[in-house]
Amino acid sequence: MTEFNWTGEELQEIVDGNRLVLFMKGTPEQPQCGFSARAAMVYQQLEIPFVSVNILADPRAIPAVCEWSDWPTMPQCFIDGELIGGSDIVFEMFESGELLEMISEGK
């Protein structure tokens, strides 16, 4: 990722410019916490390209993302510009079929 200032405008641009976004600890290939691993697994199971942002890459990232999204924990899952929640919420929605339905009805 290029140099990032973690402004609300930059974060909004990422979310608006990508169908699925995952702000996570680590990467999908090397998650750095179990919650991030689970969220990445859910997104991978959807077989839809997604963007992941490693919030451990910069100490400013977690407070900036949490303040911008008004969500206190990581990971944070976005679909079509909307914050869905963390890994527990996304996993439950995936298991119930609600997540795939939401994506199918989306843009």
Phi, psi and omega in degrees: 000144179287173179305134187229135180261353177063036176278159177302324180295317180294317180296317179296322179298318178298312183293319180288331185270359183220138183297312179237129179229138178231111171274115189219165174271109183096206180233165177302326180283329180221071179294148183253008172203157183296323180294317177295321178299317181292318179296317178297320179298318178299312180298321179294324179294335180289340180057037175239132180304140177221160178255132174247143178238118180280105183280358175271353182289343184210129182297344178279345190294307186301308180297324181294313181294315180297320178293315182297316185274345185060038177231126193280348188234168175241149003281169175234127185250127179241140174227127181049043176081000183250133174290121179270322179140205180263193187294323181297314180297313182295321179295316178298318179294324178295312181297324182280347183091352182296325182294313179295324176297317179299318181290320180296326181275346185289197184301000000 
